[in-house]
Amino acid sequence: MIRSVKLWAQLGVLALALPLAAQPAPRLEVTSPVEGAYVSGPVMIEARLEPFAAERGITRVTFFADGVSVCIVTRRPYRCSWNAGATVRKHTVRVVAEMQNGKRLVDTVETRGVDFAESTGVSAVKVTATVRSGGRFVSGLKPSDFTVFEAGEQQVITGFAAEQSAVALALTLDTSGSMAQALPYVKSLAKEFLRPLPPSWPVPVLAFDNSVFVIAPAGAPPDERDRMIDLLEPWGGTALYNAVLRALREVEAGEARKAVVVFTDGDDRHSTVDATEVRKAIEASDAVVYFVASGEAARNRPMMRLVEELAEISGGRVLRGRTDADLAAAFSDVREEIRNQYLLTYVPRKLEARGTWRPLKVTVGCRGCRVRARTGYVVR
């Protein structure tokens, strides 16, 4: 009996030793971007180690883009946010994992560029996606959780910026004469809306009546921005369409996510452009547009249908504030939505002529999740 126990014990030790001896050598793999992809704008570099047990021996993982160190991480997930720039050109992405035993694991991928003949027709498409489940924003998603279809054809996501990434945001306030009673409260809401936003976000503040003007440029100190908001006075009519176009221009530069928030209490009566021009500008922009409406605007059904259509194209929405509490909740909800969005970037598989409308559809692979994104774009 004792000899049998010893024999089984020896066989058990041998069985345990075999898998250890047969384990493959640790391997590092860059999983995003993939070899030969087109990339531009915000890109999430991702790597993985195999087998999983190898991670215990890693001291740090360094991410390089075109020979420059851009991130160092010491634990999972092995991810690094990097901006590849506005143009689609060739890049070398290299990830190096240093191990406790002094060895290094390395993997390198090269992305594709476009030559001069192609460059006039190739540009990256940016799609901002809002994901909710049960009324709450969903965080922690990865590029592989999303699928983007352009005109029914699946695209390769080459750039990814997670929630809380930088946003170029323009806040635009109606200061027309009809705002006489509501303006003091709206000014306090505007300051409250801006206060929690990260200092790194460039947030110009605009106001409009018969005309549109920037009261605080992007990068203005918060106290100066608040002071300029306090100085606003109600006057004149409502140039809503002009205000939307100006706000879009304020955020069009750069590679960050883009958003425009427009508050109004009335219909447009003094713009020099019409709704068709505003629609074209939104279709050509990658900014998400939100309208917060109160007063006459919230009760005007034709106007509400129009701004809802404009917001939907961009992936935004319209919120109504019939009471002070509704208005406060609307501003808060918009701010939190903007802070919890994803930016997906891809280069279309098929090049189309400028001015062509390209329908988009974004899906997300998490149970019970709902995603909202722009419905399409016009090739520029």
Secondary structure, DSSP 8 states (H G I E B T S, - for coil): -HHHHHHHHHHHHHHHHHHHHH----EEEEEES-TT-B--SEEEEEEEEESGGGGGGEEEEEEEETTEEEEEESSSSEEEEEE--SS----EEEEEEEETTS-EEEEEEE-B---HHHHTT---EEEEEEEEETTEE-----GGGEEEEETTEE----EEE-TT--EEEEEEEE-SGGGTTTHHHHHHHHHHHHTTS-TTS---EEEESSSEEEEE-TT--HHHHHHHHHT----S---HHHHHHHHHHHH-SSSSEEEEEEEESS---S-SS-HHHHHHHHHH---EEEEEE-HHHHH-HHHHHHHHHHHHHHT--EEE-SSHHHHHHHHHHHHHHHHTEEEEEE--SS---TT-EEEEEEEE-STT-EEE---EEE--
